[in-house]
């Protein structure tokens, strides 16, 4: 948005240019909400339950 080329941004944040391009596409498609949405790959069940992850005092 400030006029930088994808390759320059990639260098600044230490990722490949394709990653920057992917992030820009996600942002253009759905704004910050889509860009920040994270789907985690299936795998081992989390150690903490959802309730414990949300607990701030535990």
N, C-alpha and C positions, 0 to 999 in steps of 0.2 A: 504494500500500500504506500510505501514511501519511495518507490522507484528503484528498489534494489533488484538485481537479477537473481534468479533462483540459485545459480551457482555461487553467488556472493553470500546469500543468506545461508546456504548449506555450509559454507566455510565458516561463517560466524558462529553457527550453533553446532558445528561438528557432526553433521549428518550428510548423507548423500543427496545429490540434487533431486533424485527421484522421490525421496521422502518429502522434501519441500514441496514438490509438485503435487504429491498426493494430499498433503495437508491443505494446500491452497484449494484443490478441487473439493475436498470435504467442506471447507469453509464456504466456498462459493455455493455449494449445494444446500447446506443447512445451517450456516452460521456457526457461532461458537458452540451451540448445543450439540450439533453433530460432530464437530471437531473434538469436543471434550468427552463424548460418549465412548466408553471403553468396554468392549466385549472381551472377556478373558477366555483364553483357550481352555477346553475341557482338560481336566487333569485330576490330580489328587484333591480330595475334599479338604477345604480349609480347616486349619487347626482351631481357629476361633469361630464360634457360632455367630450368626448375624447379630443377635442380641448383645453378645460381648464386644463385637466390633463397634456397635453404636454406643456402648457404655463409655462415658467420659471419666468416671471415677474409679473404674475397675483397675 
